[in-house]
Amino acid sequence: MNAKTSKKQLAQELGVSRSTLYYRPKLPEKDEQLKQSILRVWHEEHLPAYGYKRLAIHLRINKKRVLRVMRRCKLKPPRRRTKSPAKPDDLKQPELHIPNLLLDENKKPMTITKPDFAWAQDFTYLWFGGGWWYVATVIDVYTREVLGFTFGKHHDKQLIVGALEQALLTGRKPRVLHSDQGSEYKSGDYYAVLLKHGILLSYSKKASPWQNGFQESFYNNFKLDLGHLAQFESLGELLEAIYKTIHTYNHKRIHTALKMSPKQFYQKYQLTTGTAVNTVSV
């Protein structure tokens, strides 16, 4: 074949259609487009903890395709989980015989079918500025919404009671409030708030964090979405980021089990049941 051979002649020599010589496979192009979409979700939309399942829901495409492209392009979520320090003081305290009301008669997790039947409460640690800071949250077990949270230097009764009182300011209240058996949840002030509002107390069995898995799961993803704390230059910046992260979680972030954000799920429930939609949110 010389330099002047036409595409028509070349196609005839090869025994193929001339259009074949112009064909460019579309799959690599589509994969590259999906790769860029994934990177945009992680970095520009600030959802760095999304794995392939949440990415598929967010981008409205098949999860197997997302997984294939992530493997092909060696993409991994930019934020990975880290462990929190243990709470050794709690292990020394005697176990209270207050039952876990979120277990059925067979000691299996109860199926909860509506908002505000059960809330769960806990706190987590953040290392910043050479010391530990703490975030306490109250979550509706059914909708996964964060209804109240507080931020402080000490994990004490003020931190815990403050988060609960903030959640109650929404005008909602649970039948059951579930937590672990940390000392913060055994103060007289904490019990007084529960008694005032007629809320039943429920405890996880000691040294059984999986019995408050609602909160454990939230904190794992919360820290991933919050990002590396070294990026914040001041405590004010960190606190602003915490507010934004929780707001995004409630209103935008897709929860895998719900297939939508917690606030969308709550509003969908309200519309379906014909009850008024609560507009107060974190």
C-alpha positions, 0 to 999 in steps of 0.5 A: 500500500502506497501513501496515495492509497484511498480509504476506498481502495484500502477497504477493498484490499482488506475486504471490509466496509469503508465505514469500518476504517472510520470507526472509533470504539465508544466504550473507552469514551463512555468509560472516560466520561463516567470516570470524570463524573465520578471524580466530579462527585467526589471532589466538586460535589464534596461527597468523597465517601461515596462508593460504587453503590451510592455513586450509581444512585447519584448518577442514575446508572447501573452499579455494575458499570460504576464498579467496572469503571472504578476497577478499570481506572483504579479509582477509590473514594478519597476518604477512608475510615479511621478508628476512634480512641476507646472509652476505657472509663466506661468499661469500668462502670457497672452495667445497668439493667435497663433493656435494649428496647430496640430488640424484639423477644428473640433478641433481634433488631426490631423492625421500625416502621415510622419516624419518631418511634426511636431516636439514637444518641451518641458522640464521636471524637475529632482530633484538632489543634493538638487536642480532642473535640467532640460531636454529639448527635441525635438521629431518628432511627427510621429516617436516619435524620440528624435532628440535633447535635452539639460540639464541644471540648468535653464529652460530658452531660452538657454535650449530651443533654444539649444535643437532645434538647436541640432535637426536641426543639424541632417539635418532635419527640421519640417514644424511645431514646437509645444510647450506649451505657456511657457515663454521660447518659447516666446523669440526673440532668439527662434522666430529667429531660427524658422524664419531662417528655415521657421518653423511654430509655433504652441501653445497648448491652455494655461493650456492644457498639453494634447495638447502636449501629445507627450512630456508628454507621453515621459517624463513619460516613460523617468523618469521611465527608468532613475530610482531613481536619488539617485543611481547617485553619481555625476552630471556626472553620471546623465548626462551619464544616461540621454544620455543612456536612450534617446539612448535606447529610440530611438534605442531599447525601444518598443513604444506601438503605433509603435510596435518597437523603434522610430529609427526602425520605422523611418528607416522602413518608409525611406525604404518603401518610397525609400528615403535615411535613415538619419544616424544622431541620438541622 
